[in-house]
Amino acid sequence: MIDYSALLYDSKPLEIFKKDKSEGELSHAYALFGDDPDAMEWLLREMVKVAVCKKGGCGECQACRALEGGVHPDVRFYDSRLDVRDVNELLEDCAKYSVEGGLKVYVIFQLDKTLPPAQNKLLKTVEEPPEGVLFLFGIIKPAAVAETLKSRCKKLYYTGVDGQRLEEALIKEFGEGENSTRAAAYAGGNISRALKFAADEEFAMEADNVVSLLGSMQKSGAVPGEVAKLKQDKEHVTRYLDVIEIVLDMMEKYKRKLTRGGGGIAHIAQGFSFAALGQCEYLVNDCRKRLESNCAPSAVLDTLLFGILEVKYKCR
């Protein structure tokens, strides 16, 4: 099991939250933004420890032990899609007195999964919460959360873990080898993604093949030959789409100077503008829909590669 505490102990969102607590300036609601569900869940749970423990998360007091055992009476965790009925129950609980006499904490790990009517129901209480209530929200897809709801929270941003630290953790977990090294390079600081890749023996090879393909493909006449090299069943085409989506995300982060290039990312990023990257992401999603609609995998690959070439040159 990977040690999240060793990777995230000095994460900026957690440091800000600890500072707010120590200075007596805790907000009534925090929204943690990021693209790594596992890391964000760990951070949100750590924030709860900081919030309810008089020593800021000692791990030894009664409150901390109750949290570890999942039996703290004033803390509620929500990890599934919430509807209006769920939110009504949450709000009814908000109105009750704290059992321990401290904060009542409500954690929704992925607020973006909460249905719009339920978000609207939650809004008024987040705007004017009862005394002693703290909301902690994880948000993976900001567009899926109402702007009014986001605006009532103090915003924290998780941008990933240091690549070298992540690589060392993967080597400790999976052993030395190309997969651990490349998984860290392609993950862009995303722990959930890195773990998935490091456990997948084919990932390193396929990721490098995709990067090589994006870097070397220059003319439409080369597309049929490139398609012929790829496995053309639905499972593998879905996998190629996953890898291309990751590579596109890495290129964008590299161009925005949010991460260092890995696995040839720096080289191929030079050939794609931000507009091209955006249109390629749209293209990948369109290809997913085609595949789900039972289009032939080979035809989906043709659409994908011809489309990437077209976008790349139109957006130069």
C-alpha positions as CSV (number, residue, x, y, z in Angstrom):
1,M,0.0,0.0,0.0
2,I,1.5,3.3,-1.0
3,D,2.1,5.8,1.8
4,Y,0.0,8.9,1.0
5,S,1.3,10.7,4.1
6,A,4.8,10.5,2.8
7,L,3.7,12.0,-0.5
8,L,1.2,14.6,0.7
9,Y,2.3,15.7,4.2
10,D,3.4,19.1,2.9
11,S,0.7,19.6,0.3
12,K,-0.2,23.3,-0.1
13,P,-4.0,22.9,0.5
14,L,-3.3,21.0,3.7
15,E,-0.8,23.7,4.8
16,I,-3.3,26.5,4.2
17,F,-6.0,24.6,6.1
18,K,-3.7,24.0,9.1
19,K,-2.7,27.7,9.1
20,D,-6.4,28.7,9.1
21,K,-7.1,26.4,12.0
22,S,-4.1,27.5,14.1
23,E,-5.0,31.2,13.6
24,G,-8.6,30.6,14.4
25,E,-9.7,31.6,10.9
26,L,-11.4,28.5,9.6
27,S,-13.9,29.2,6.9
28,H,-17.3,27.6,7.1
29,A,-16.8,25.9,3.7
30,Y,-13.8,24.8,1.7
31,A,-13.7,23.5,-1.9
32,L,-10.7,21.4,-2.9
33,F,-10.1,21.4,-6.7
34,G,-7.9,18.8,-8.4
35,D,-7.9,15.8,-10.8
36,D,-6.7,13.1,-8.5
37,P,-9.6,11.5,-6.5
38,D,-7.5,9.3,-4.2
39,A,-5.1,12.0,-3.2
40,M,-7.9,14.5,-2.7
41,E,-9.8,12.0,-0.5
42,W,-6.6,11.6,1.7
43,L,-6.3,15.4,2.0
44,L,-9.9,15.9,2.9
45,R,-9.7,13.2,5.6
46,E,-6.5,14.9,7.0
47,M,-8.4,18.2,7.0
48,V,-11.1,16.6,9.1
49,K,-8.5,15.5,11.6
50,V,-7.0,18.9,11.8
51,A,-10.5,20.4,12.3
52,V,-11.8,18.2,15.1
53,C,-8.6,17.5,17.0
54,K,-7.6,20.1,19.6
55,K,-4.0,19.5,18.7
56,G,-4.5,19.8,15.0
57,G,-4.5,16.1,14.1
58,C,-2.4,14.4,16.7
59,G,-3.6,10.9,15.9
60,E,-3.8,9.9,19.5
61,C,-6.7,11.8,21.2
62,Q,-10.2,10.4,21.5
63,A,-11.4,12.5,18.5
64,C,-8.6,11.2,16.3
65,R,-9.2,7.6,17.4
66,A,-12.9,7.9,16.7
67,L,-12.2,9.2,13.2
68,E,-9.8,6.4,12.5
69,G,-12.5,3.9,13.6
70,G,-15.1,5.7,11.5
71,V,-17.3,6.4,14.6
72,H,-16.9,10.1,15.2
73,P,-20.5,11.3,16.0
74,D,-20.0,14.8,14.5
75,V,-18.4,13.8,11.2
76,R,-20.2,12.7,8.1
77,F,-18.5,11.4,4.9
78,Y,-20.3,11.2,1.5
79,D,-18.7,9.3,-1.3
80,S,-21.6,8.6,-3.7
81,R,-23.9,10.7,-5.9
82,L,-26.2,12.8,-3.7
83,D,-29.8,13.5,-4.6
84,V,-32.3,15.9,-2.9
85,R,-33.4,13.4,-0.3
86,D,-29.7,12.8,0.7
87,V,-29.1,16.6,1.0
88,N,-32.3,17.0,3.0
89,E,-31.1,14.4,5.5
90,L,-27.7,16.2,5.7
91,L,-29.3,19.6,6.4
92,E,-31.6,18.1,9.1
93,D,-28.4,16.7,10.8
94,C,-26.8,20.2,10.5
95,A,-29.5,21.6,12.6
96,K,-28.7,19.3,15.5
97,Y,-26.3,20.1,18.3
98,S,-22.8,18.7,18.2
99,V,-22.4,15.5,20.3
100,E,-18.9,16.3,21.3
101,G,-19.4,20.0,21.7
102,G,-17.1,21.0,18.8
103,L,-17.4,21.3,15.0
104,K,-19.9,19.3,13.0
105,V,-18.1,18.4,9.7
106,Y,-19.7,17.3,6.4
107,V,-17.4,16.0,3.7
108,I,-18.6,15.4,0.1
109,F,-15.6,13.8,-1.7
110,Q,-16.9,14.6,-5.2
111,L,-19.4,17.4,-5.1
112,D,-19.5,17.4,-8.9
113,K,-21.3,14.1,-8.8
114,T,-24.1,15.7,-6.8
115,L,-27.2,16.3,-8.9
116,P,-28.1,20.0,-9.7
117,P,-31.3,20.1,-7.7
118,A,-29.5,18.7,-4.7
119,Q,-26.7,21.4,-5.2
120,N,-29.4,24.1,-5.2
121,K,-30.9,22.6,-2.0
122,L,-27.4,22.7,-0.4
123,L,-26.7,26.3,-1.5
124,K,-28.7,28.2,1.1
125,T,-27.2,26.3,4.0
126,V,-23.6,26.8,2.7
127,E,-24.4,30.5,2.3
128,E,-25.7,30.8,5.9
129,P,-24.5,27.7,7.8
130,P,-25.5,27.0,11.4
131,E,-22.9,27.9,14.0
132,G,-20.1,25.3,14.3
133,V,-20.7,23.6,10.9
134,L,-17.9,23.0,8.5
135,F,-18.3,21.8,4.9
136,L,-15.4,20.2,2.9
137,F,-16.0,19.6,-0.8
138,G,-13.8,17.8,-3.3
139,I,-14.3,19.0,-6.9
140,I,-12.9,17.0,-9.9
141,K,-15.0,18.7,-12.6
142,P,-15.6,22.3,-11.7
143,A,-18.0,22.9,-14.6
144,A,-20.4,20.4,-13.0
145,V,-20.8,22.5,-9.8
146,A,-22.9,25.6,-9.7
147,E,-20.9,28.8,-9.7
148,T,-22.9,30.2,-6.8
149,L,-22.1,27.2,-4.7
150,K,-18.3,27.4,-5.5
151,S,-18.3,31.1,-4.7
152,R,-19.4,30.5,-1.1
153,C,-16.4,28.4,-0.4
154,K,-12.7,29.1,0.3
155,K,-11.0,27.6,-2.7
156,L,-8.0,25.3,-2.4
157,Y,-6.1,23.8,-5.4
158,Y,-4.3,20.5,-5.4
159,T,-1.9,20.4,-8.4
160,G,-0.2,17.0,-7.8
161,V,2.8,15.6,-6.1
162,D,6.4,16.1,-6.9
163,G,7.5,13.8,-9.7
164,Q,10.7,12.6,-8.1
165,R,8.9,11.8,-4.8
166,L,6.2,9.9,-6.7
167,E,8.8,7.9,-8.6
168,E,10.5,6.9,-5.4
169,A,7.2,5.8,-3.9
170,L,6.3,3.7,-7.0
171,I,9.7,2.0,-7.0
172,K,9.2,1.2,-3.3
173,E,5.8,-0.3,-4.1
174,F,6.4,-2.0,-7.4
175,G,10.2,-2.3,-7.6
176,E,12.7,-0.7,-9.9
177,G,12.0,-0.8,-13.7
178,E,10.8,1.1,-16.7
179,N,7.2,0.9,-15.7
180,S,7.7,2.7,-12.4
181,T,9.8,5.4,-13.9
182,R,7.6,6.0,-16.9
183,A,4.4,5.8,-14.8
184,A,5.7,8.7,-12.7
185,A,6.7,10.6,-15.8
186,Y,3.4,10.3,-17.5
187,A,1.3,10.7,-14.4
188,G,2.0,14.4,-14.1
189,G,1.9,14.2,-10.3
190,N,-1.4,12.3,-10.3
191,I,-1.0,9.5,-7.8
192,S,-4.2,7.6,-8.8
193,R,-3.0,7.6,-12.4
194,A,0.5,6.6,-11.5
195,L,-0.6,3.6,-9.5
196,K,-2.8,2.4,-12.3
197,F,0.0,2.6,-14.8
198,A,2.8,1.2,-12.6
199,A,0.7,-1.9,-12.0
200,D,0.1,-2.3,-15.8
201,E,3.0,-4.1,-17.5
202,E,2.0,-2.9,-21.0
203,F,1.6,0.8,-20.1
204,A,5.2,1.9,-20.6
205,M,5.4,0.4,-24.0
206,E,2.0,1.7,-25.2
207,A,2.6,5.2,-23.8
208,D,5.9,5.5,-25.5
209,N,4.3,4.2,-28.8
210,V,1.7,6.9,-28.6
211,V,4.2,9.7,-27.9
212,S,6.4,8.4,-30.8
213,L,3.3,8.3,-33.1
214,L,2.2,11.8,-32.2
215,G,5.8,13.1,-32.8
216,S,6.5,11.3,-36.0
217,M,3.2,11.4,-37.9
218,Q,3.5,14.3,-40.4
219,K,1.3,13.4,-43.4
220,S,-2.1,11.8,-44.0
221,G,-0.5,9.2,-46.2
222,A,1.2,7.7,-43.2
223,V,-2.0,7.2,-41.3
224,P,-3.1,3.8,-42.8
225,G,0.3,2.3,-42.1
226,E,0.2,3.6,-38.5
227,V,-3.3,2.2,-38.0
228,A,-2.1,-1.2,-39.3
229,K,0.6,-1.4,-36.6
230,L,-2.0,-1.0,-33.8
231,K,-4.3,-3.7,-32.3
232,Q,-7.7,-3.0,-33.7
233,D,-10.1,-4.6,-31.1
234,K,-12.4,-2.5,-29.0
235,E,-10.5,-3.0,-25.8
236,H,-7.2,-1.9,-27.2
237,V,-8.6,1.1,-29.0
238,T,-10.3,2.2,-25.7
239,R,-6.8,1.9,-24.2
240,Y,-5.2,4.0,-26.9
241,L,-7.8,6.7,-26.3
242,D,-7.0,6.7,-22.6
243,V,-3.3,7.0,-23.2
244,I,-3.7,9.8,-25.8
245,E,-6.0,11.7,-23.4
246,I,-3.3,11.4,-20.7
247,V,-0.5,12.5,-23.2
248,L,-2.6,15.5,-24.3
249,D,-3.1,16.5,-20.6
250,M,0.6,16.2,-20.0
251,M,1.4,18.3,-23.0
252,E,-1.0,21.0,-21.8
253,K,0.5,21.0,-18.3
254,Y,4.0,21.2,-19.8
255,K,3.1,24.1,-22.0
256,R,1.6,25.9,-19.0
257,K,4.8,25.1,-17.0
258,L,2.9,23.1,-14.4
259,T,5.1,20.1,-14.9
260,R,8.3,19.0,-16.5
261,G,8.3,17.0,-19.7
262,G,8.6,13.3,-19.4
263,G,8.8,10.4,-21.9
264,G,9.2,12.7,-24.9
265,I,6.4,15.1,-23.8
266,A,8.6,18.2,-24.1
267,H,9.5,17.4,-27.7
268,I,6.0,16.7,-29.1
269,A,4.4,19.6,-27.1
270,Q,6.2,22.0,-29.4
271,G,4.1,20.8,-32.3
272,F,0.8,21.5,-30.7
273,S,-0.8,24.9,-29.9
274,F,-3.2,25.2,-26.9
275,A,-6.1,25.4,-29.5
276,A,-4.9,22.2,-31.1
277,L,-4.8,20.4,-27.7
278,G,-8.3,21.5,-26.9
279,Q,-9.6,20.3,-30.2
280,C,-7.8,17.0,-29.9
281,E,-9.4,16.4,-26.5
282,Y,-12.8,17.0,-28.2
283,L,-11.8,14.5,-30.9
284,V,-10.9,11.9,-28.3
285,N,-14.3,12.2,-26.7
286,D,-16.0,12.0,-30.1
287,C,-14.0,8.8,-30.8
288,R,-15.1,7.3,-27.5
289,K,-18.8,7.9,-28.5
290,R,-18.2,6.3,-31.9
291,L,-16.6,3.3,-30.2
292,E,-19.5,3.0,-27.7
293,S,-21.9,3.2,-30.7
294,N,-20.3,0.1,-32.1
295,C,-18.3,1.8,-34.9
296,A,-15.5,-0.5,-36.2
297,P,-12.4,0.0,-34.0
298,S,-10.3,0.4,-37.2
299,A,-12.6,3.2,-38.4
300,V,-12.3,4.9,-35.0
301,L,-8.5,4.8,-35.2
302,D,-8.7,6.3,-38.7
303,T,-10.9,9.1,-37.5
304,L,-8.6,9.7,-34.5
305,L,-5.3,9.9,-36.4
306,F,-6.6,11.8,-39.4
307,G,-8.3,14.2,-37.0
308,I,-5.2,14.8,-34.9
309,L,-3.2,15.6,-38.1
310,E,-5.9,18.0,-39.3
311,V,-6.2,19.8,-36.0
312,K,-2.4,20.0,-35.6
313,Y,-2.0,21.8,-38.9
314,K,-5.1,24.0,-38.7
315,C,-4.1,25.3,-35.4
316,R,-0.4,26.1,-36.1
